[in-house]
């Protein structure tokens, strides 16, 4: 199945993985990448700059109603949930935290699957809570594709461990294999 | 909370048409993604198992409407959210407005009032409150009622106090309220120059001329056409050379007003040009 969107969710311990994976992602990928990370809203983080200098792909923190373009990386801002309005545009939302988190990985994953269905791909990284697991389950139910960081390689293994237990058949990846798996996605039709 | 998918897109449109026709609340230009989550959420909280049940309840029980409006609009807010923004108000924007004989401020979409009280604190500390008036409005009468009481959860005060300090506050934040059990009741000296009132940005018109309008994290729930309509409303309500403040991820760019406003450096604050 072709990929229309790649979602990456992570919490504690996920930034080092991203800094390893993003530089090796091909610049001709045929879909946008949306990254949802748990992080503090204050002080303002330099995360987008950190990610930006790690990769040749354009990286930006999203603004309200921004239109997504293929081959670009979008970072969900701290203290907002990100929803998909339609296949091209996003909407931000400051409603209640979900799983003690805003942004919540589940909120974005579930919104994506309601718009992109089986063309949704999600990768869940290191983290210390179970945010994202429900979203992954829903993506699998809609025949999308799910990738999980091998908990053995995770700085904090609770999140990928929970995901693996909920989805025993999911693809488990070590960080050094993630970019390859992502680059392969453009070949699926 | 579990995320449910009870309401379909076409059903949502149907319900919004009903609400607009019967009650005059027009949500048809709200952002669909967010609204759908809210509708699913209210079904979950109020134990409505299907779209048909929700629609029956809304159409046939006028007393349910207020709750419906309260639940489908987002009422999450905090004091001194984005401390840098409040620091800029304190150190630059409000002192400039202090040269006016009288300062009218509109907090549009004020929800439970946290922003209005934050502004009142700033104005008091820079000795401008006596000649200011804050109009705090929201679509939702229930939150306006709450806002006018000035009572907030005590559990939030630690975070608000940190925000306040990051925003340049130098007082002991707890001197602004009295703690009772699990609530913090803010002093009436703070609310005495705040006028709380309902106002619907979708359907109501301009009601005064202001020197500062704050509408932060409200427009994210509107589609682009409605955003432009509300920008025009603000434009009609703002004195020349005065200021419009939006949420951290909202922008006046791409709107028809852009050319007549100048953005304050590094801030989501725009000054209306002459």
Interface residues (C-beta under 8 A of the other chain):
Chain A: X41 X42 X43 X44 X62 X63 X64 X65 X77 X79 X80 X83 X84 X85 X91 X92 X93 X94 X95 X96 X98 X106 X107 X110 X111 X114 X134
Chain B: X1 X2 X3 X5 X31 X32 X33 X34 X37 X38 X74 X76 X81 X82 X83 X84 X163 X166 X217 X219 X220 X221 X223 X224 X227 X247 X248 X249 X250 X251
